[in-house]
């Protein structure tokens, strides 16, 4: 009888143990599923990769607001739970981050925690006339604001160490597309532009400049004048040839953009160059002074720089805008021919101004 009871008890205990094991397996599966759900399950739903920017002193709540505004995540609660568990609020790193489809919470938290930024392409376009404009343009692409860039660009010790002076400093900033981290400091950005400037002046371009009897900085200055005359790239080598011919003949350049540059400092609303403006006493007034001005009048494009370096050969000494106002010019080798072109243009311009 005792043996029978003992067997029954054993079977009963065995069933209990099996049930407990089964229950533990269910709990383990639940924990595993929850772990996968919180950490490993894909949570970025965007079909296209998106950049988000985190500024200094932002919180997890600020980050969640940004993510929600862009409708990026599938489950915000799971991300916040893991972020809180990992104390992301204490380690949220400022930066510009690329979020790709199906990234999971674990990677996202680690990315924001460790500052795994993605570099971005910064397009620096030409035609900045001064350091203030450069500061503003750069601030649009970086975390630092324009005042921080202005302060860095005003650092004369830094500028002098790079081999530039106040007049030619803007010529160091070659318009192009560059890869930067959004959080790059203004000083590091300036140093990078200097590095790219040196890289731009390869052996071929240095040889081309020497063949024209111009320094690298002088090429940039002349290119800025060409840029000031026309954005139409097919004409830029011809325009450059006009000024090179005048330089070689020791003629005054008589370039309207240089006068514009000199006058606009006092009269920002100037609409056209008048005779009185040609008498302005400024080293940038190439109607008054021979040779190149002391510095660039803008940040010329690579196309304009290479237009100068091409050394295009022509006999032209003059050019004038076409009366068709299509942005192109009529060129002339003689002054009499130039006067004829100029009369046609001014006649068309006066008629146009009367009709406005």
C-alpha positions in Angstrom: 0.0 0.0 0.0 2.8 2.3 0.9 4.5 1.6 -2.4 1.4 2.5 -4.3 1.1 5.8 -2.5 4.8 6.5 -3.0 4.4 6.0 -6.8 1.4 8.2 -6.9 3.3 11.0 -5.1 6.2 10.6 -7.4 3.9 10.9 -10.5 2.3 13.9 -8.9 5.6 15.6 -8.1 6.8 14.8 -11.6 3.8 16.6 -13.1 4.4 19.6 -10.9 8.0 19.7 -11.9 7.1 19.4 -15.6 4.5 22.2 -15.1 7.1 24.4 -13.4 9.6 23.7 -16.2 7.0 24.5 -18.8 6.1 27.7 -16.9 9.8 28.7 -16.7 10.1 28.1 -20.4 7.1 30.3 -21.1 8.6 33.0 -18.9 12.0 32.7 -20.6 10.4 32.9 -24.0 8.5 36.0 -22.9 11.7 37.6 -21.6 13.5 36.7 -24.8 10.7 38.1 -26.9 10.6 41.3 -24.8 14.4 41.6 -25.1 14.2 41.2 -28.9 11.3 43.6 -29.1 13.0 46.3 -27.1 16.6 45.9 -28.3 16.8 43.9 -31.5 13.5 44.4 -33.4 13.7 46.8 -36.3 12.2 50.1 -35.2 13.1 52.7 -37.8 10.2 52.6 -40.3 11.2 55.3 -42.7 11.5 54.1 -46.3 14.2 56.7 -46.9 17.2 57.4 -44.7 16.8 60.6 -42.7 19.1 62.9 -40.9 18.3 64.3 -37.5 20.2 66.9 -35.5 20.8 66.8 -31.8 21.9 70.0 -30.2 23.8 70.4 -26.9 21.8 70.0 -23.7 18.9 68.3 -25.4 17.0 65.6 -23.5 15.5 62.2 -24.5 12.1 64.0 -24.6 13.5 66.5 -27.1 14.9 63.7 -29.1 11.6 61.8 -29.0 9.8 65.0 -30.2 12.1 65.2 -33.1 11.6 61.6 -34.0 7.9 61.9 -33.7 7.8 65.1 -35.9 9.5 63.2 -38.6 7.5 60.0 -38.1 10.6 57.8 -37.9 10.0 55.1 -35.3 7.4 52.3 -35.1 7.4 52.1 -31.3 8.5 55.1 -29.3 7.8 53.6 -25.9 10.3 50.7 -26.4 13.0 53.1 -27.5 12.4 55.4 -24.5 12.4 52.4 -22.2 15.8 51.2 -23.4 17.2 54.8 -23.6 16.2 55.4 -20.0 17.7 52.0 -18.9 21.0 53.0 -20.5 20.9 56.5 -19.0 21.0 58.0 -22.4 19.8 61.3 -21.0 23.2 61.7 -19.2 25.2 60.8 -22.4 23.1 62.2 -25.3 25.8 63.4 -27.7 25.2 66.4 -30.0 25.5 65.6 -33.7 23.9 64.9 -37.0 22.8 61.3 -37.3 21.7 59.3 -40.3 18.8 57.0 -39.4 18.3 54.1 -41.8 15.3 51.8 -42.3 15.1 48.9 -39.8 17.7 50.1 -37.4 16.9 48.7 -34.0 16.7 50.4 -30.6 20.0 49.0 -29.3 21.9 50.5 -32.3 20.1 53.8 -32.0 20.8 54.2 -28.3 24.5 53.3 -28.8 24.7 55.7 -31.8 23.3 58.6 -29.8 25.3 57.6 -26.7 28.7 57.3 -28.4 28.2 60.1 -31.0 28.4 57.9 -34.1 27.7 60.8 -36.4 27.5 60.5 -40.2 29.5 63.1 -42.1 27.4 65.3 -44.4 28.1 67.0 -47.7 28.5 70.7 -47.3 28.1 72.7 -50.6 30.0 75.9 -50.3 28.9 78.1 -53.2 30.9 81.1 -54.5 30.4 84.8 -54.7 30.9 85.7 -51.1 32.2 89.3 -51.1 33.6 89.3 -47.5 34.2 87.3 -44.4 30.9 88.2 -43.0 29.1 86.6 -45.9 31.3 83.5 -45.5 30.4 83.3 -41.8 26.7 83.4 -42.6 27.0 80.8 -45.4 29.0 78.4 -43.2 26.6 78.8 -40.3 23.8 77.4 -42.4 25.6 74.1 -42.6 27.1 73.7 -39.2 26.0 73.6 -35.5 28.1 76.7 -34.8 26.4 80.0 -35.5 27.6 82.9 -37.6 29.0 84.8 -34.7 31.2 81.8 -33.8 32.5 81.6 -37.4 33.0 85.4 -37.5 35.1 85.2 -34.3 37.2 82.4 -35.8 37.6 84.3 -39.1 38.7 87.4 -37.2 41.5 85.5 -35.5 44.5 87.3 -37.1 47.0 84.9 -35.6 45.3 82.0 -37.3 44.9 83.9 -40.6 48.6 84.9 -40.6 49.7 81.4 -39.8 47.9 80.2 -42.9 49.8 82.7 -45.1 47.0 85.2 -45.8 46.3 88.8 -45.1 43.0 90.7 -44.5 42.6 91.5 -48.2 43.2 88.1 -49.7 41.8 85.8 -47.0 38.5 85.1 -48.7 40.4 83.7 -51.6 41.4 80.7 -49.5 37.7 79.5 -49.5 37.4 77.5 -52.8 33.7 76.8 -53.6 33.1 73.1 -53.8 31.4 70.2 -52.0 33.1 69.1 -48.9 32.4 66.3 -46.3 32.2 67.5 -42.7 30.8 66.5 -39.4 28.0 68.9 -38.5 29.6 69.6 -35.1 32.9 70.6 -36.5 34.3 73.7 -34.8 34.8 76.9 -36.8 38.5 76.7 -36.4 38.6 73.1 -37.7 36.5 74.1 -40.7 38.9 77.0 -41.5 41.9 74.6 -41.3 40.1 72.2 -43.5 39.5 74.9 -46.2 43.2 75.7 -46.0 44.0 72.0 -46.5 41.7 71.9 -49.5 43.1 75.1 -50.9 46.6 73.6 -50.9 45.2 70.4 -52.5 43.5 72.5 -55.2 46.8 74.0 -56.2 48.3 70.9 -57.7 51.4 70.8 -59.9 49.5 71.4 -63.1 47.7 74.6 -61.7 50.9 75.9 -60.2 52.7 75.5 -63.5 49.8 77.2 -65.3 50.0 80.2 -62.9 53.8 80.5 -63.4 53.3 80.5 -67.2 51.0 83.5 -66.8 53.5 85.2 -64.5 50.9 85.3 -61.7 51.0 84.1 -58.2 48.3 81.7 -56.9 46.7 84.6 -55.0 46.8 86.8 -58.1 45.0 84.1 -60.1 42.3 84.0 -57.5 42.0 87.8 -57.6 41.7 87.9 -61.4 39.2 85.0 -61.3 37.0 86.9 -58.9 36.9 89.8 -61.4 36.0 87.3 -64.2 33.3 85.9 -61.9 32.0 89.4 -61.2 31.7 90.0 -65.0 29.9 86.8 -65.9 28.6 83.5 -64.5 28.4 82.2 -68.1 31.2 79.7 -68.0 31.8 79.4 -71.8 32.8 83.1 -71.9 34.9 83.2 -68.8 38.2 82.1 -70.5 37.7 84.9 -73.1 37.0 87.5 -70.4 40.1 86.3 -68.6 42.1 86.7 -71.8 41.0 90.4 -72.0 42.3 91.2 -68.6 45.5 89.2 -69.1 46.1 91.1 -72.3 45.6 94.4 -70.5 47.9 93.4 -67.6 50.7 92.4 -70.0 50.3 95.7 -71.8 50.3 97.6 -68.5 46.9 99.0 -69.2 44.4 99.7 -66.4 42.0 96.8 -66.1 39.0 99.2 -65.9 36.8 96.4 -64.5 33.3 97.5 -63.4 33.0 94.8 -60.8 36.0 96.2 -58.9 34.4 99.6 -58.8 31.1 98.1 -57.7 33.0 96.4 -54.9 34.6 99.7 -53.8 31.3 101.6 -54.0 28.9 99.1 -52.5 30.7 99.4 -49.1 29.2 103.0 -48.8 26.2 102.6 -51.1 24.6 99.1 -50.7 21.7 100.2 -52.9 23.7 101.0 -56.0 22.1 99.7 -59.2 24.5 100.7 -61.9 28.0 102.1 -62.2 28.0 105.8 -63.1 30.8 108.1 -64.2 31.2 109.6 -60.7 31.8 106.1 -59.3 34.9 105.7 -61.6 36.6 108.4 -59.7 36.2 106.8 -56.3 39.6 106.7 -54.5 40.0 103.0 -53.6 42.7 100.5 -54.3 39.9 98.3 -55.7 39.1 101.0 -58.3 40.8 99.6 -61.4 39.8 102.6 -63.4 42.0 104.7 -61.1 44.9 102.3 -60.3 46.8 100.0 -62.5 47.3 96.3 -61.9 45.2 93.9 -59.8 43.3 95.1 -56.7 44.8 94.0 -53.3 42.4 91.1 -52.9 39.5 89.1 -54.4 36.2 90.9 -54.8 34.3 87.5 -54.3 35.0 83.8 -53.8 35.3 82.7 -57.5 34.2 79.3 -58.7 36.6 76.7 -59.8 35.5 77.2 -63.3 36.4 80.9 -63.1 39.8 80.1 -61.6 40.5 77.5 -64.3 39.3 80.0 -67.0 42.2 82.2 -65.9 44.7 79.4 -65.7 43.7 78.2 -69.2 45.6 81.1 -70.7 43.1 81.4 -73.5 44.7 83.4 -76.3 42.9 86.3 -77.9 43.6 89.8 -79.2 40.7 91.3 -77.3 41.2 94.3 -75.1 37.6 95.3 -74.5 34.2 93.8 -74.0 30.7 95.0 -73.4 27.4 93.4 -72.4 25.2 92.5 -75.3 22.1 94.7 -75.9 20.1 91.5 -75.8 20.6 91.3 -72.0 21.3 87.5 -72.2 24.3 87.7 -69.9 26.8 87.4 -72.7 29.2 89.9 -74.2 30.5 91.4 -77.4 34.3 91.5 -77.5 36.6 94.0 -79.4 40.2 94.3 -80.2 40.0 98.0 -80.9 38.6 100.9 -78.9 36.5 102.2 -81.9 34.8 98.8 -82.2 34.3 98.7 -78.4 32.6 102.2 -78.5 30.2 100.9 -81.1 29.3 97.9 -79.0 29.0 100.2 -75.9 26.6 102.6 -77.7 24.3 99.8 -78.7 24.2 98.4 -75.1 23.6 101.8 -73.4 20.9 102.6 -75.9 19.1 99.4 -75.1 19.7 99.8 -71.4 18.2 103.4 -71.3 15.1 102.2 -73.2 14.7 99.3 -70.8 15.0 101.6 -67.7 12.4 104.0 -69.2 9.9 101.2 -69.6 10.2 100.0 -66.0 
